[in-house]
């Protein structure tokens, strides 16, 4: 992300639904190499919505395009303004970047499976309030899960930027929290005249260490994985080196708790 102050509309931030309690637990599931990158670089990675597998994310649905077409037609600007407006609406999803988290009191087996694979991964556990405070000024809040026909309702209030917080009902199990930003909030930025495929994301400076309540290790990870994650914390977040935990879904948790407690005392010294 450019090293400039973003001009983020406060009214837009206020539009995003918030959890009722800042103490709500949030999780970030990721592979170990991504965790090492995050904690060593002290940065948070943001991905363009256009790179997500769900091709509907961030797209302006046909009913909303029709509303825009009617708007310009009534003002006699259909041919002079609508084509460019439609082109810009289609480009927004290539210029809106998000970081995705999950809200929930307990670990999610679906999230382990979908974001960490069969054995490799950790879940960073924190609270919504701590995450929001660490990203002051950035829009953050609940993703809203809607039915496809919601856009047919003429009273539906649609914003092309808020569409970054809209997903289909099929994804409701993710209970997602998103934080994001738009290139258009950079002073002086303009839509490119020609679309170029976005194949990367963008980091922001961000220190995860103060947020960490625990680092939960993949349910099928072995003891060497615990040791590797602990070494990562000892190197780049030493104040949190004692907070590595095995997943509650691990078949070994009860069997190895005693062994773990003995060895962790030595490991974190």
Order of alpha helices (4+ residues) and beta strands (2+ residues): alpha-beta-alpha-beta-alpha-alpha-beta-alpha-beta-alpha-beta-beta-beta-beta-beta-beta-alpha-beta-alpha
